[in-house]
């Protein structure tokens, strides 16, 4: 991440605080959308040698990958979508300028460049609608920096 000053630091801080709050809310309620989890296979490890394109194709975001062979767990997947949404403006998520499917940033994750299967968009929609319907929280407005 390229922090260029106080404003960038404030945006990052705001996103992290909001993500922490939502995660706390989730852990207290212990309710998530079954529709979201039905879209992914959490039992097959993804070798780190796989390209980002292959990870995007099965609906996984570039957040939380730390080991050489990744067994995606459902909670980490759910939280990666929340984190991506509350920390990133929608304009960035839909911006395909200068990206490829090998790019491991959140830029363009809702475009066909990275989301060739449409699974990322489906999971994004499920998560954002879940919070709107259940808690009247618009995660993307938070990510956009709106009040």
C-alpha positions as CSV (number, residue, x, y, z in Angstrom):
1,X,0.0,0.0,0.0
2,X,1.3,3.4,-0.9
3,X,0.6,5.9,1.9
4,X,1.2,9.4,0.7
5,X,0.2,11.4,3.8
6,X,-2.1,12.0,6.6
7,X,-5.3,11.6,4.5
8,X,-4.2,8.2,3.3
9,X,-3.4,7.2,6.9
10,X,-6.8,8.3,8.0
11,X,-8.5,6.3,5.3
12,X,-6.6,3.2,6.3
13,X,-7.3,3.7,9.9
14,X,-11.1,4.3,9.2
15,X,-11.2,1.1,7.2
16,X,-9.5,-1.0,9.8
17,X,-11.7,0.3,12.6
18,X,-14.8,-0.4,10.7
19,X,-13.6,-3.9,9.7
20,X,-12.8,-4.6,13.4
21,X,-16.3,-3.4,14.4
22,X,-18.1,-5.6,11.8
23,X,-15.9,-8.6,12.7
24,X,-16.8,-8.1,16.4
25,X,-20.5,-7.8,15.5
26,X,-20.3,-11.1,13.5
27,X,-18.6,-13.0,16.2
28,X,-21.2,-11.9,18.7
29,X,-24.1,-12.7,16.4
30,X,-22.5,-15.8,14.9
31,X,-24.8,-15.5,11.9
32,X,-23.5,-15.5,8.3
33,X,-25.1,-16.3,4.9
34,X,-25.2,-19.9,3.9
35,X,-25.6,-18.8,0.3
36,X,-22.1,-17.3,0.4
37,X,-20.5,-20.5,1.7
38,X,-22.3,-22.7,-0.8
39,X,-20.3,-20.9,-3.6
40,X,-16.9,-22.2,-2.6
41,X,-15.0,-25.4,-2.0
42,X,-13.2,-25.0,1.4
43,X,-11.8,-28.6,1.5
44,X,-9.4,-28.4,-1.4
45,X,-6.1,-26.7,-0.8
46,X,-4.9,-24.1,-3.3
47,X,-1.1,-24.5,-3.9
48,X,0.7,-21.2,-3.8
49,X,2.1,-21.9,-7.2
50,X,-1.4,-21.4,-8.7
51,X,-1.8,-18.0,-10.3
52,X,-4.0,-15.3,-8.9
53,X,-6.2,-15.8,-11.9
54,X,-7.0,-19.4,-10.7
55,X,-7.7,-18.1,-7.2
56,X,-10.0,-15.4,-8.5
57,X,-11.8,-17.9,-10.7
58,X,-12.9,-19.8,-7.7
59,X,-13.9,-16.6,-5.9
60,X,-11.1,-16.0,-3.4
61,X,-9.7,-12.6,-2.8
62,X,-6.0,-11.6,-2.3
63,X,-6.4,-11.1,1.4
64,X,-5.2,-13.5,4.1
65,X,-2.9,-15.8,2.0
66,X,0.1,-16.5,4.2
67,X,1.3,-20.0,3.6
68,X,2.7,-22.0,0.7
69,X,-0.5,-24.2,0.4
70,X,-3.6,-22.4,1.3
71,X,-6.7,-24.2,2.7
72,X,-9.2,-21.5,2.5
73,X,-11.5,-21.5,5.5
74,X,-15.0,-20.2,5.3
75,X,-14.6,-17.6,8.0
76,X,-11.5,-16.1,6.5
77,X,-13.2,-16.0,3.1
78,X,-16.2,-14.2,4.6
79,X,-14.1,-11.7,6.4
80,X,-11.9,-11.1,3.3
81,X,-15.0,-9.8,1.5
82,X,-16.0,-7.6,4.4
83,X,-12.4,-6.2,4.7
84,X,-12.2,-5.6,0.9
85,X,-15.6,-3.8,1.0
86,X,-15.1,-1.5,4.0
87,X,-11.5,-0.6,3.1
88,X,-11.8,0.0,-0.6
89,X,-13.9,2.5,-2.6
90,X,-16.3,0.9,-5.1
91,X,-14.6,2.9,-7.8
92,X,-11.4,1.0,-7.2
93,X,-13.2,-2.4,-7.0
94,X,-14.6,-1.8,-10.5
95,X,-11.6,-0.1,-12.1
96,X,-9.9,-2.4,-14.6
97,X,-7.4,0.2,-15.8
98,X,-3.9,-1.2,-15.9
99,X,-4.6,-4.5,-14.2
100,X,-4.3,-8.1,-15.2
101,X,-5.6,-11.3,-13.6
102,X,-2.2,-11.8,-12.2
103,X,-2.5,-8.6,-10.1
104,X,-2.9,-9.4,-6.4
105,X,-4.5,-6.2,-5.3
106,X,-8.2,-5.4,-4.7
107,X,-8.2,-3.0,-7.7
108,X,-10.6,-4.4,-10.3
109,X,-11.9,-7.5,-8.4
110,X,-15.4,-6.8,-9.6
111,X,-14.4,-6.7,-13.2
112,X,-14.2,-9.5,-15.7
113,X,-10.4,-9.1,-15.8
114,X,-10.2,-10.7,-12.4
115,X,-13.7,-12.1,-11.9
116,X,-13.9,-14.2,-15.0
117,X,-16.3,-16.7,-13.4
118,X,-18.5,-14.1,-11.8
119,X,-18.1,-15.7,-8.3
120,X,-16.4,-12.7,-6.8
121,X,-19.3,-10.5,-7.7
122,X,-21.8,-13.0,-6.4
123,X,-20.0,-13.3,-3.1
124,X,-19.6,-9.6,-2.9
125,X,-23.4,-9.1,-3.5
126,X,-24.3,-11.7,-0.9
127,X,-22.1,-10.1,1.8
128,X,-23.2,-6.5,1.1
129,X,-26.9,-7.5,0.9
130,X,-26.6,-9.6,4.1
131,X,-25.4,-6.6,6.1
132,X,-28.0,-4.2,4.5
133,X,-30.9,-6.6,5.2
134,X,-29.8,-7.8,8.6
135,X,-28.2,-4.7,10.2
136,X,-29.1,-1.9,7.9
137,X,-25.3,-1.4,7.4
138,X,-24.1,-0.5,3.9
139,X,-20.5,-1.9,3.8
140,X,-19.7,-0.2,0.5
141,X,-20.7,3.2,1.8
142,X,-18.2,2.7,4.5
143,X,-15.5,1.7,2.0
144,X,-16.4,4.7,-0.1
145,X,-15.8,7.0,3.0
146,X,-19.4,8.2,3.0
147,X,-21.2,9.2,6.2
